[in-house]
Amino acid sequence: MKLRIGQGWDTHRLEAGRPLILGGVTVPYEFGLAGHSDADVLFHAMTDAVLGALALGDIGMHFPDTATEWKGANSLQFLQHAVRLARERGFALINVDSTVILERPKLKDFRGAIRHSLADALGLSPEVVSVKFKTAEKVGPVGEGRSCEAQAAVLLSGD
């Protein structure tokens, strides 16, 4: 059995007039994430983690932010692409761990929905999908309420 570990990270600015989408769940808030696609920072970090475990580069190599076909795209398709690449290469996801760093709004009431959405996107049981929330303690752009970050780690196994 082969094991692969992947790590991903992403950040996006907060901007008025955009939806705040985290792990495929829209969180009501006056600001959302700015980006070429829907800017789902959690799906982007998880996509990079899977691609990294496979040594297939990063999300920008597969879905360039200069390509018009990805303008406003649902980031779920990016994550599904990475999972499909893993399966085509004989790998299965074992578990994932993720952290969203955002000063506000508080996300604890959305943990279940985000966890289940991420599990569905990955084809996993929610029991092996971890979603944590942190603030930046008012430090840096996240702490000042100007941006959001996400980190993700995945474990893959293959033949």
JONORRA-V136369 format. One record per pair of residues at least 4 apart in sequence whose C-alpha atoms are under 7 Angstrom apart, sorted by the first residue. I is the first residue (numbers start at 1). J is the second residue. D is the distance in Angstrom with one decimal. If there is no record, write none. Layout:
# JONORRA-V136369
i:I j:J d:D
i:I j:J d:D
This chain:
# JONORRA-V136369
i:1 j:157 d:6.7
i:1 j:158 d:5.7
i:1 j:159 d:4.9
i:2 j:157 d:5.4
i:2 j:158 d:4.9
i:2 j:159 d:5.9
i:3 j:156 d:5.6
i:3 j:157 d:4.5
i:3 j:158 d:6.4
i:4 j:53 d:5.4
i:4 j:155 d:5.8
i:4 j:156 d:5.0
i:4 j:157 d:6.3
i:5 j:53 d:5.1
i:5 j:154 d:5.6
i:5 j:155 d:4.7
i:5 j:156 d:6.3
i:6 j:49 d:4.4
i:6 j:50 d:5.7
i:6 j:52 d:4.9
i:6 j:53 d:3.9
i:6 j:153 d:5.5
i:6 j:154 d:5.2
i:6 j:155 d:6.6
i:7 j:48 d:6.9
i:7 j:49 d:4.2
i:7 j:52 d:6.4
i:7 j:152 d:5.6
i:7 j:153 d:4.4
i:7 j:154 d:6.6
i:8 j:45 d:4.5
i:8 j:46 d:5.9
i:8 j:48 d:4.7
i:8 j:49 d:4.1
i:8 j:151 d:5.6
i:8 j:152 d:5.0
i:8 j:153 d:6.3
i:9 j:45 d:4.6
i:9 j:150 d:5.6
i:9 j:151 d:4.4
i:9 j:152 d:6.4
i:10 j:41 d:5.8
i:10 j:44 d:6.4
i:10 j:45 d:5.2
i:10 j:149 d:5.6
i:10 j:150 d:5.4
i:10 j:151 d:6.7
i:11 j:41 d:6.2
i:11 j:147 d:6.9
i:11 j:148 d:5.6
i:11 j:149 d:4.2
i:11 j:150 d:6.5
i:12 j:33 d:5.8
i:12 j:34 d:6.0
i:12 j:35 d:6.8
i:12 j:39 d:6.9
i:12 j:41 d:6.7
i:12 j:147 d:5.6
i:12 j:148 d:5.6
i:12 j:149 d:6.6
i:13 j:33 d:5.7
i:13 j:34 d:5.5
i:13 j:146 d:5.8
i:13 j:147 d:4.1
i:13 j:148 d:6.5
i:14 j:31 d:5.8
i:14 j:32 d:5.3
i:14 j:33 d:4.7
i:14 j:34 d:5.9
i:14 j:146 d:5.3
i:14 j:147 d:4.9
i:14 j:148 d:6.9
i:15 j:31 d:5.2
i:15 j:32 d:5.4
i:15 j:33 d:6.0
i:15 j:34 d:5.8
i:16 j:30 d:6.2
i:16 j:31 d:4.4
i:16 j:32 d:6.3
i:17 j:31 d:6.3
i:17 j:32 d:6.8
i:18 j:31 d:6.1
i:18 j:32 d:4.3
i:18 j:33 d:6.2
i:18 j:34 d:6.8
i:19 j:26 d:6.7
i:19 j:31 d:6.8
i:19 j:32 d:4.4
i:19 j:33 d:6.6
i:20 j:26 d:5.7
i:20 j:27 d:5.5
i:20 j:28 d:6.9
i:20 j:29 d:6.7
i:20 j:31 d:6.6
i:20 j:32 d:3.8
i:20 j:33 d:5.6
i:21 j:25 d:5.3
i:21 j:26 d:4.4
i:21 j:27 d:6.1
i:21 j:40 d:5.3
i:22 j:26 d:6.5
i:22 j:40 d:5.3
i:22 j:41 d:6.4
i:22 j:42 d:5.7
i:22 j:114 d:6.9
i:23 j:40 d:6.5
i:23 j:42 d:5.2
i:23 j:43 d:5.4
i:23 j:114 d:5.4
i:23 j:117 d:6.4
i:23 j:118 d:5.7
i:24 j:76 d:6.9
i:24 j:114 d:6.9
i:24 j:117 d:6.2
i:25 j:113 d:6.9
i:25 j:114 d:5.9
i:29 j:105 d:7.0
i:33 j:39 d:5.6
i:34 j:39 d:6.0
i:35 j:39 d:4.9
i:36 j:65 d:5.7
i:36 j:71 d:5.2
i:36 j:72 d:6.0
i:37 j:70 d:5.9
i:37 j:71 d:5.1
i:37 j:72 d:4.0
i:37 j:73 d:4.6
i:37 j:74 d:6.5
i:37 j:75 d:6.8
i:38 j:72 d:5.2
i:38 j:73 d:5.8
i:38 j:74 d:5.6
i:38 j:75 d:6.3
i:40 j:44 d:6.2
i:40 j:75 d:6.1
i:41 j:45 d:6.2
i:41 j:149 d:6.5
i:41 j:150 d:5.8
i:42 j:46 d:6.2
i:42 j:100 d:6.9
i:42 j:150 d:5.3
i:43 j:47 d:6.0
i:43 j:75 d:6.2
i:43 j:76 d:6.7
i:43 j:79 d:6.2
i:44 j:48 d:6.3
i:44 j:75 d:6.9
i:45 j:49 d:6.2
i:45 j:150 d:6.0
i:45 j:151 d:5.7
i:45 j:152 d:5.6
i:46 j:50 d:6.3
i:46 j:79 d:6.9
i:46 j:152 d:5.3
i:47 j:51 d:6.2
i:47 j:59 d:6.5
i:47 j:78 d:6.5
i:47 j:79 d:4.8
i:47 j:82 d:5.9
i:48 j:52 d:5.8
i:48 j:58 d:5.2
i:48 j:59 d:5.7
i:49 j:53 d:6.2
i:49 j:152 d:6.1
i:49 j:153 d:5.8
i:49 j:154 d:6.1
i:50 j:54 d:6.5
i:50 j:82 d:6.0
i:50 j:83 d:6.9
i:50 j:154 d:6.4
i:51 j:55 d:6.1
i:51 j:56 d:5.1
i:51 j:57 d:6.0
i:51 j:58 d:6.0
i:51 j:82 d:5.9
i:52 j:56 d:6.0
i:52 j:57 d:6.1
i:52 j:58 d:6.7
i:54 j:86 d:6.9
i:57 j:61 d:6.4
i:58 j:62 d:6.9
i:59 j:63 d:5.8
i:60 j:64 d:4.6
i:60 j:65 d:6.7
i:63 j:70 d:6.9
i:65 j:70 d:6.9
i:75 j:79 d:6.7
i:76 j:80 d:6.1
i:76 j:121 d:6.9
i:77 j:81 d:6.0
i:78 j:82 d:6.5
i:79 j:83 d:6.3
i:80 j:84 d:6.0
i:80 j:121 d:6.6
i:81 j:85 d:6.3
i:82 j:86 d:6.3
i:83 j:87 d:6.3
i:83 j:122 d:6.7
i:84 j:88 d:6.1
i:85 j:89 d:6.3
i:86 j:90 d:6.5
i:86 j:91 d:5.1
i:86 j:92 d:6.8
i:87 j:91 d:5.0
i:87 j:92 d:6.1
i:90 j:158 d:5.4
i:90 j:159 d:6.5
i:91 j:156 d:6.0
i:91 j:157 d:5.3
i:91 j:158 d:4.3
i:92 j:156 d:5.4
i:92 j:157 d:5.4
i:92 j:158 d:6.3
i:93 j:155 d:6.0
i:93 j:156 d:4.5
i:93 j:157 d:6.5
i:94 j:155 d:5.4
i:94 j:156 d:5.5
i:94 j:157 d:6.7
i:95 j:128 d:4.9
i:95 j:129 d:6.0
i:95 j:154 d:6.0
i:95 j:155 d:5.6
i:96 j:128 d:6.5
i:96 j:129 d:5.1
i:96 j:130 d:6.2
i:96 j:153 d:5.6
i:96 j:154 d:4.4
i:96 j:155 d:6.5
i:97 j:129 d:6.1
i:97 j:130 d:4.6
i:97 j:131 d:6.3
i:97 j:152 d:5.7
i:97 j:153 d:5.2
i:97 j:154 d:6.5
i:98 j:130 d:5.9
i:98 j:131 d:4.9
i:98 j:132 d:6.1
i:98 j:151 d:5.5
i:98 j:152 d:4.2
i:98 j:153 d:6.3
i:99 j:131 d:5.7
i:99 j:132 d:4.6
i:99 j:133 d:5.6
i:99 j:150 d:5.5
i:99 j:151 d:5.2
i:99 j:152 d:6.5
i:100 j:132 d:6.3
i:100 j:133 d:5.0
i:100 j:134 d:6.3
i:100 j:149 d:5.9
i:100 j:150 d:4.4
i:100 j:151 d:6.6
i:101 j:133 d:6.0
i:101 j:134 d:4.8
i:101 j:135 d:5.3
i:101 j:136 d:6.6
i:101 j:148 d:5.9
i:101 j:149 d:5.1
i:101 j:150 d:5.9
i:102 j:134 d:6.4
i:102 j:135 d:5.1
i:102 j:136 d:6.9
i:102 j:142 d:6.0
i:102 j:148 d:5.0
i:102 j:149 d:6.7
i:103 j:135 d:4.6
i:103 j:136 d:6.2
i:103 j:142 d:6.2
i:103 j:143 d:5.5
i:103 j:145 d:5.8
i:104 j:145 d:6.9
i:107 j:111 d:6.6
i:107 j:133 d:6.8
i:110 j:114 d:6.1
i:111 j:115 d:5.9
i:111 j:131 d:6.8
i:112 j:116 d:6.1
i:113 j:117 d:6.0
i:114 j:118 d:6.0
i:115 j:119 d:6.1
i:115 j:126 d:6.3
i:115 j:129 d:6.4
i:115 j:130 d:6.9
i:115 j:131 d:6.0
i:116 j:120 d:6.1
i:116 j:126 d:5.8
i:117 j:121 d:6.2
i:118 j:122 d:6.2
i:119 j:123 d:5.9
i:119 j:124 d:4.8
i:119 j:125 d:5.9
i:119 j:126 d:5.3
i:119 j:129 d:6.2
i:120 j:124 d:6.3
i:135 j:143 d:6.7
i:136 j:142 d:6.0
i:136 j:143 d:4.6
i:137 j:143 d:5.6
i:138 j:143 d:3.5
i:138 j:144 d:5.4
i:139 j:143 d:4.4
i:139 j:144 d:6.4
i:140 j:144 d:6.0
i:141 j:145 d:6.3
i:141 j:146 d:5.1
i:141 j:147 d:5.7
i:142 j:146 d:5.6
i:142 j:147 d:4.7
i:142 j:148 d:5.5
